Amino acid sequence: PGHAHGGAVATMLDNVMGFCAIDVMEGFVMTANLNINYKSPIRLGSTALFHAKVDKMDGRKGYLSVYVTSADGRTTLCEATALFIKLSREQIERGKKYFPEDSRAYVKGR
């Protein structure tokens, strides 16, 4: 009670790294693997800072990491690593029918 649920934190970690991967890998990506080490509970209503980076690129694979700190930066709340895979043109074409209408213009450019 009084702390963020670990699953909610996992979702935020995946989202932050995913947007970082999309930007750097210049396309649609999917999470292949996500590893999380929870260090300290995140109190509800507090501010947490997410620091994500790309550690390595290998073809369609992007290896990313993120750490989360308290607002003052003194406490590491959790750390995570992930492997993202950039979708191929064929995978995007097959899945396009499931994308929201307003994202189709973005898909066309990828």
Secondary structure, 3 states (H helix, E strand, C coil): CCECCHHHHHHHHHHHHHHHHHHHHCCCEEEEEEEEEECCCCECCCCEEEEEEEEEEECCEEEEEEEEEECCCCCEEEEEEEEEEECCHHHHHHHHHHCCHHHHHHHHCC
